[in-house]
């Protein structure tokens, strides 16, 4: 029983970490996309 609790806590921690990472990644991707769009505008 205790092994299952440990596993679910680990999974919860990983999910929380993945959620935080995803938020940071989405912000970074948004910046990269706008930079890429500006570069394309200059190239054209």
N, C-alpha and C positions, 0 to 999 in steps of 0.2 A: 504493500500500500504506500509506504513512504517513498519508494522508488518512483512510483507514478507521480506523486506530488512534486518531486524534484524535477522530473522530466517536463511536467506542464509549466512549472515556474521557468525553466530554461527556455521552453518554446515561447512563453509570454515575453521574456526578456528579449529574445531574438526578434520577435514580431515588433516590439516597441522600438528596438534599435533600427530595424528595417524601415519602420515608419518615419523615424527622424531622418534617416539617411535619404529616404525617398523625397522628403520635403526639401532638403538641402540640394538634392540632385535636380529636382524640378526647377528650383530657383537658378541653379547654375546653367541648366539647359536653356532656360528662358533668356539668360544673358548671352549665351553662346549663339542662339538663334538670331537675336537682334544684331549681334556683331556680324554674323554671317550675312544677314540681309543688307547691312550697311556696306560690307565688302562687295557684295553682288551689285548693289546700286552704283558704287564707284567704278566697278569693272565695266558696267554697261554705259 
